[in-house]
């Protein structure tokens, strides 16, 4: 989060703990603030993502927006290895990974530096 928001140029993220409106339903916040209020959607694939109903719901909404607008708004980051059969558990994820380029997090310092450069470039890039 800090790497993107405090970098040059700064990139504003939508984070539930900071940006979701208190008193509004979680679903409405996800749709209004998260999915529809964002130019790009970053999906961080981890075991937690696979196991979370909310994460899967958010990804399904992001895919719906992607299909309606026909633009590459979803940036996928593979945080940790997840078994292929588990990616099939999330509607559309396995197919999305097969058809689209994604970023993979690495603990290696050199690869890590390249990861941040590539992520920043993907976020800033305009859709064509």
N, C-alpha and C positions, 0 to 999 in steps of 0.2 A: 504494500500500500504506500509506504513512505517513498519508495523508489520511484513510483509513478507520479504521485501527487507533489513531491518536492523536487522532481527532476526538471530538466529544461527541454522543451517547454513543460510546464506543469500540466498534468492530466487529471481532471476531476473525475473521481470514481463515485458511484452510487453504492453506499454501504448501508445495510439495514440498520446497524446499531447507531448510525449517525443521521441517515437521510430519510428513514421511514417516519411518517407522521404518527405521533402517538394518538390513540383513540380510533384510528382507521384500521379496518380489517387487514390482516396480513396479506390476503389475496389481492385486495385493492392496491395496497402499497407495492406489491410485486409487479402488478400490471402497470399502474400509473407511474410510479417513481422508477422502478427497475427496468421493465421491458420497453414500455412506450416512451419513457423519458430519456432513453439512452440512444446514442448514435451507434455504439458497438456494445456487444454483450460478451463478457469474458466468462468462459465456463472452465472451472478448475476440476479436472477429473481425478478423483481419489477414491479410496474405499468408502470414505464418509459420503462423498457425492452419490455413489452407487446405492448406499444404504438409506439415504435421506429422501423421504417422500417430497419434502419441500424443494430440494435440489432438482429432483426429477421433474416436478411440476414446473419449475422455472425454466428448465431446458425445453420442455414441451411447448411452453409459451413462446420461448425464443425461436424455436423452429417454426411455429405458426407465423410469427412475424416475418421470419426469413422467407417463407413460402409466399406470403402475401406481397412482399415488397421485391422479391427476386434480387436481393442484394446481399453481399457477403458481410453480414453484420455479426456473425458469431466467430469468436476467436477461442479456440480450444487449447487449453494447457493440460498436458498430462503431468500431474504432480508426482504420481507414483505408479508403478506397474499394477495394472488391474487385469485379471484374467479375462480373455476375450469373451468367454461365455457370460461373464458378469456384465460386460458392456452391452450385450444383447438384452439384458434385463431392463435397460433404460431405452424406452421407445425412441428409435431413430439414431441413437448414439453410435452404434456399431457401423451403420450405413454412412453416417456423417464422417466418421474417422476414415472410412475406406475411400471416400470421394473428395475429401478436403485436406489441405495441409494443416498441420497442428504444430504447436510448440511443445517441447518436452523439457521439463525442469531437470537440472543436473546439479549435483553438489560440487562438481569440479569447478574451481574458480574461473578458468578460461571459458568453459562452456557456459557458465553462469553469466559472465559478462556478455557473451554473444546472445544469450537468452533475453536479457533485458533490452539490448539493442533491437533485436527482432520484434519483441513484444511492443515496444514503444513505436516502432515503424508501422506495425500492423494496426495499432490503435489510431495513429495519426493519419494513415492513408485514407484518401477519399475513395468512396465506392464509385465504380464506373459502370 
